[in-house]
């Protein structure tokens, strides 16, 4: 795949395309991706104008970032230039109530308009200690990087947030409306935000081995299916509950009517909850602990002729493991090599919940 990445100096002045270097970039949802990048270049090929607070980007895509770190290895004669992608800028911002007396920051109305109002607003920081308060209002830096579409998305939201990171809040409120956040670098070096409906590609197309795609499937059957919860008390007086994973259910022993449902091959763990307040709390905590111990089956897919966005849904099946799922795209990993007469870029997509 051919892609051209432009880079700038710290003042945003274009310097030309990236050349004689490699790029490793990761973008995705707030809880699944690092949203960072690393450019590797020889010391001889490094343009010193590509430095702290420089940008680089591929116009018309989400791929790009802002330089925040530089590591020079004199022995290897190599420079590693690292930084953050646009989604990380949003994740580094925390949504706070507009005033101390407000319980939440509210997003109510057309989605693009709500996001535009937030990006262009000021943030009030306030302390409240022993009935004394102090506040200061600061203009958000987000408006230096982002512009928001003026179009009506046709999507209405009603969402409240309090001390969430902004990427998490945007993704959560839009997912509730079956929508996604789209980010595109424009030719001016800004990132345009817009809201679009989630596309469910699985309704039209399910990818499998027959498409000759690279599919990496992981299925793990050696997982804990039994958890012993230990509550208050000592020795024979100690509270003890047993929780089993049966198919996709987590059942405490007293909830099982047919003993034959209990797996014949048990992989057992323990959960020490000695300060528990009640038996029900011990049961609930033991179920949660057993759920957390599970390893999800996973699929990684490399597409050639499709460009789903973060949040879009794809369906895939791998025949050998039998893993089949419909999941949203949660991560994209971009690896590029840029030479004077040669450019090669690969994009891997990861799905998840």
C-alpha positions, 0 to 999 in steps of 0.5 A: 500500500502506498501512502505519503506522510508529510512532516512539519517543523515545530511551527507547523511549516511543511518540510516535505515527505518522510524519507529514508526511515521506518514508521510503527504506529498504533491507533485505536479505542481508549482501552485497547490501543496506545495511540502512539508512534515511533519513527526510526531513522539513521543519524545521517538521514535525520532532518533536525527540523523533525523535532519536538512538537513537529507533526507528521501525517497522511492527508485524508487518513487518521495516521499521523502524530505529534513528536514528544520524544527523541532518542539518539543511539550514537553506537547504532547511528540511529534516531528513534522519534516517538510521540502521540497520535490524535486519539491520545490528545483526546485521552490526555484531556479530562472532562470536568463539570462546567461549574463546581455546583454542576454534577456532570458535563452534559452533551445534549443535541446534535453530535458534531455540534456537541463535540465542537462546543466542547473542543472550543470551550474553556476548562474551569479548574476548581479546588474545594477544600474545607468549604473554601473554593478557588477556580481558574479558567483556561482555554483548551489546547485541543482547539489548536489541533482539532477542527470539528465538522460543520455538517449535521451528523443526523445523530442526537446524543444525550450523555453525561460525563464527570472526570472521564478522559475525553476519548473515553467519553466520546467513544462511549456516548457515540457507541450508545448512539450506534455511531463512531468518531472519525478523525482525518488529517487535512492538508492544513495539518489539523485533525477534523473530527466528525461523527458517522454511523457505525458500519456493520460489514458483517451484514454483507460480508464475513471474512474467512480463510477462503479470502486468502487473508492473513488471519491470526486466531487464538483459542485457549481452552486451558482456562480456570473454570472453578473458583473457591471464594474464601470469606471471613472466619478461620479454619472450619468456621471460614466462609467458603463458596464455589463458583463454576464456569458452565458454558457461558454462565458463572454459577455458585454451587447452590445455583446448580440443580444438576451435578452433572453440569459441573465440568469433569476436568476442573482448573481451580483458583482461589479468591481470598476475600477475608474482609467481605461483609456478606455471603452474597458479596462473597459470591458476587466477588468470586464470580467476578474474579473467575470472569476476570481470569478468562482469556478471550478468544481472539482474531487478528485480520489483515485486509487488502481491499477494505478500510474499516474505521475504528468502531466499525463491525466485521465478521470473521471465521477461522476454520481450524480453531472454529473461532467465529465472531462479529466484533468492532475494529478496536485497533489499527497497526501501521508499519511503513518503510520509506525509501527514496524510490520505494514505499511500503505500508501494511495495516493490521486490524484487531477486533475486540469488545 
